[in-house]
Amino acid sequence: MRTAAATQVRRPSAVRALTTLLALTAAATVVVELLNWWYAPEQGFGLAVRTGWAMLRSLGFLLLIGQVDRGRTAARPFGLILAVTTLFAVGRIIVPRQGVPPLPGLLGFALLSLLCAAVVWLLYRSPAVAAHLTQHRPRLVIDAQGISWRETPPRRPEVSGWLLTSRVAAFTYSPLMLVPSLVAAGAVLDDRLAAVPAVLFWFGAGIVTSYAVLFCTAFLMRGRRWARTLLVAVTLVVLAVDLPLCSWLLGPDGLVRDGGPLVAAAALTLYGLWRARAADRSPPA
């Protein structure tokens, strides 16, 4: 006689391997950050903020494990953005202002890069993982059987994976602006009090950006073409605000460390919008 546990459908091996890789990546992120903090020649306020932000990525990988376990379609773009931005977040604090990076930090970053590459490969190249990530979010359903909370397909047509990727990438704009603004706040309190208004403007712009992206992507998921144009405009404004402030308040080092990840997220957002538009124009097979 079979028990209920024996009759449950066993997840594909690729899905189990993906969840294991995500757990290892979360742990590796924490270990690499601790190593970098231990060997860093300058353990100032800026490094503390960047290290804390990078370590929060470990929580992101744990959330991604839950998305994969539930088979959510949004797990693929979420995993891609998380892997890319994690490498930028960790890589920008591995390299010191002067000299060469410590060997343990380099080895840890190389291991983390391999883990992130493996995660992205499984998410986008494994047929078993693609077949597993097909579930929709549960919704409140009212029908003849009463009120229930169950999985239902969305009423509107499903959007392409590239639009989902653009949406997730755009959501990183706000934290990628808030982190360097906090780093600049520490520098301003030391010897640049005249730049306090610029830092406050930078921090406020990061908060406003989160609402602007939320507005754009809400209509983007509903197939509104004007929302794509508006998201492109928001992306350009974000770059025009963030990059000059990085250069002015944090110098060339901050422009590379903090402006680089934002440029990568913006490029991925624009590329996703372009690919989605090209897919809409192509005739159906």
CORLINBEL-V297685 format. One record per residue. N is the residue number from 1. RES is the residue in three letters. PSI is psi in degrees with one decimal (999 if undefined). OMEGA is omega in whole degrees, -180 to 180 (999 if undefined). Layout:
n->(N	N)
res->(RES	RES)
psi->(PSI	PSI)
omega->(OMEGA	OMEGA)
This chain:
n->(1	2	3	4	5	6	7	8	9	10	11	12	13	14	15	16	17	18	19	20	21	22	23	24	25	26	27	28	29	30	31	32	33	34	35	36	37	38	39	40	41	42	43	44	45	46	47	48	49	50	51	52	53	54	55	56	57	58	59	60	61	62	63	64	65	66	67	68	69	70	71	72	73	74	75	76	77	78	79	80	81	82	83	84	85	86	87	88	89	90	91	92	93	94	95	96	97	98	99	100	101	102	103	104	105	106	107	108	109	110	111	112	113	114	115	116	117	118	119	120	121	122	123	124	125	126	127	128	129	130	131	132	133	134	135	136	137	138	139	140	141	142	143	144	145	146	147	148	149	150	151	152	153	154	155	156	157	158	159	160	161	162	163	164	165	166	167	168	169	170	171	172	173	174	175	176	177	178	179	180	181	182	183	184	185	186	187	188	189	190	191	192	193	194	195	196	197	198	199	200	201	202	203	204	205	206	207	208	209	210	211	212	213	214	215	216	217	218	219	220	221	222	223	224	225	226	227	228	229	230	231	232	233	234	235	236	237	238	239	240	241	242	243	244	245	246	247	248	249	250	251	252	253	254	255	256	257	258	259	260	261	262	263	264	265	266	267	268	269	270	271	272	273	274	275	276	277	278	279	280	281	282	283	284	285)
res->(MET	ARG	THR	ALA	ALA	ALA	THR	GLN	VAL	ARG	ARG	PRO	SER	ALA	VAL	ARG	ALA	LEU	THR	THR	LEU	LEU	ALA	LEU	THR	ALA	ALA	ALA	THR	VAL	VAL	VAL	GLU	LEU	LEU	ASN	TRP	TRP	TYR	ALA	PRO	GLU	GLN	GLY	PHE	GLY	LEU	ALA	VAL	ARG	THR	GLY	TRP	ALA	MET	LEU	ARG	SER	LEU	GLY	PHE	LEU	LEU	LEU	ILE	GLY	GLN	VAL	ASP	ARG	GLY	ARG	THR	ALA	ALA	ARG	PRO	PHE	GLY	LEU	ILE	LEU	ALA	VAL	THR	THR	LEU	PHE	ALA	VAL	GLY	ARG	ILE	ILE	VAL	PRO	ARG	GLN	GLY	VAL	PRO	PRO	LEU	PRO	GLY	LEU	LEU	GLY	PHE	ALA	LEU	LEU	SER	LEU	LEU	CYS	ALA	ALA	VAL	VAL	TRP	LEU	LEU	TYR	ARG	SER	PRO	ALA	VAL	ALA	ALA	HIS	LEU	THR	GLN	HIS	ARG	PRO	ARG	LEU	VAL	ILE	ASP	ALA	GLN	GLY	ILE	SER	TRP	ARG	GLU	THR	PRO	PRO	ARG	ARG	PRO	GLU	VAL	SER	GLY	TRP	LEU	LEU	THR	SER	ARG	VAL	ALA	ALA	PHE	THR	TYR	SER	PRO	LEU	MET	LEU	VAL	PRO	SER	LEU	VAL	ALA	ALA	GLY	ALA	VAL	LEU	ASP	ASP	ARG	LEU	ALA	ALA	VAL	PRO	ALA	VAL	LEU	PHE	TRP	PHE	GLY	ALA	GLY	ILE	VAL	THR	SER	TYR	ALA	VAL	LEU	PHE	CYS	THR	ALA	PHE	LEU	MET	ARG	GLY	ARG	ARG	TRP	ALA	ARG	THR	LEU	LEU	VAL	ALA	VAL	THR	LEU	VAL	VAL	LEU	ALA	VAL	ASP	LEU	PRO	LEU	CYS	SER	TRP	LEU	LEU	GLY	PRO	ASP	GLY	LEU	VAL	ARG	ASP	GLY	GLY	PRO	LEU	VAL	ALA	ALA	ALA	ALA	LEU	THR	LEU	TYR	GLY	LEU	TRP	ARG	ALA	ARG	ALA	ALA	ASP	ARG	SER	PRO	PRO	ALA)
psi->(128.3	140.2	170.5	-34.6	-32.5	-24.9	-4.6	147.4	125.9	135.6	149.0	153.6	-33.8	-36.1	-42.0	-39.3	-36.6	-44.8	-35.8	-42.8	-38.7	-40.6	-41.0	-37.7	-40.4	-44.7	-40.0	-35.5	-45.0	-43.7	-43.9	-40.0	-40.1	-39.7	-44.2	-39.7	-37.7	-40.0	-2.9	132.9	-25.8	111.5	64.9	-171.4	-40.5	-43.6	-35.6	-42.0	-46.4	-37.8	-42.6	-40.1	-41.0	-37.7	-24.7	-20.2	-26.9	-35.6	-34.6	-39.8	-34.0	-38.9	-37.2	-33.8	-42.6	-38.9	-41.1	-42.8	-36.0	-5.5	31.5	140.0	-27.3	-3.6	-34.0	-55.6	-34.2	-43.7	-38.8	-50.3	-40.3	-41.3	-44.9	-49.3	-27.8	-43.9	-39.0	-43.6	-38.7	-42.1	-32.6	-16.5	-4.1	-39.8	120.5	169.6	-35.3	147.4	-166.9	155.2	151.8	147.4	-43.2	-37.3	-40.6	-43.1	-40.7	-40.1	-37.5	-41.9	-42.4	-36.5	-41.8	-41.0	-44.2	-40.0	-40.2	-38.8	-47.4	-39.5	-44.1	-37.9	-36.6	-12.8	-10.7	118.1	-34.9	-40.9	-41.2	-38.5	-26.9	-35.2	69.3	6.3	148.5	161.8	143.8	147.8	160.9	120.4	131.6	115.5	-165.0	-23.7	-4.3	-154.9	128.7	160.9	103.0	167.2	130.5	142.2	149.1	149.5	-36.3	159.0	143.4	138.8	163.4	160.8	-29.1	-34.2	-38.5	-39.2	-42.9	-38.8	-47.8	-40.0	-39.0	-30.0	-15.5	-8.2	-49.2	-53.0	-31.2	-15.6	-35.6	-38.3	-52.7	-28.0	-37.3	-38.4	-42.7	-31.6	-39.7	-40.3	-36.8	-40.4	-19.4	-55.4	14.0	59.0	-24.5	-18.8	8.9	-44.6	-37.2	-39.4	-43.0	-40.2	-41.1	-46.0	-43.1	-37.3	-35.3	-38.0	-43.6	-36.3	-37.7	-40.8	-37.0	-42.2	-40.2	-41.4	-46.3	-48.1	-26.9	-42.7	-24.3	-40.5	-16.6	8.6	17.9	119.6	-33.2	-24.7	-31.1	-45.1	-40.8	-37.7	-36.1	-43.3	-42.4	-41.0	-45.0	-39.4	-41.2	-45.2	-40.2	-27.3	-45.9	-46.2	-45.8	-36.2	-37.9	-44.9	-40.0	-48.6	-27.7	-9.0	-178.8	-34.7	-45.2	-32.6	-38.1	-46.8	-43.0	-30.4	-31.1	-48.6	-35.8	-40.0	-40.4	-42.7	-40.6	-41.3	-40.2	-36.8	-48.7	-38.2	-41.3	-40.6	-39.3	-43.3	-38.9	-38.7	-40.2	-37.3	-35.6	-33.3	-24.7	141.2	146.9	149.0	999)
omega->(-177	175	180	179	-178	-179	178	180	-179	-179	178	-179	179	178	178	177	180	179	177	178	179	177	178	179	177	179	-180	178	180	-177	-179	179	178	176	-179	179	-178	-176	-176	178	-179	180	-177	-178	-179	179	179	180	-179	179	178	179	180	-179	176	178	178	176	177	178	176	175	179	176	177	178	179	180	180	178	-177	179	-179	-178	-177	178	177	179	179	-179	-179	180	-178	-177	176	179	177	-178	180	-177	-176	178	174	-177	180	178	-180	178	-178	179	177	-177	178	178	178	179	178	179	177	177	179	178	178	179	179	178	178	178	-179	-180	180	-179	-172	-176	-178	177	-180	178	179	178	-179	-176	-178	-176	177	179	177	-179	176	-175	176	-179	-177	-179	179	-179	-179	178	-176	-180	177	176	180	-179	179	179	-180	180	-178	179	180	175	175	178	178	180	-179	179	-180	179	178	-179	-175	179	179	173	-177	-178	179	177	176	176	179	179	177	179	-179	-180	180	-172	-177	-177	-180	-178	-180	178	179	179	178	176	180	180	178	178	177	178	179	-180	-180	179	179	178	178	178	-178	-175	177	178	177	179	178	175	179	-177	180	179	177	178	179	179	175	179	178	179	-179	178	179	178	-179	179	-170	-173	177	179	175	-178	-176	-173	-176	178	180	179	178	178	179	-175	-174	177	-179	178	179	177	179	179	179	179	179	177	-179	179	178	177	180	179	178	178	178	178	179	-179	-177	179	179	-179	999)
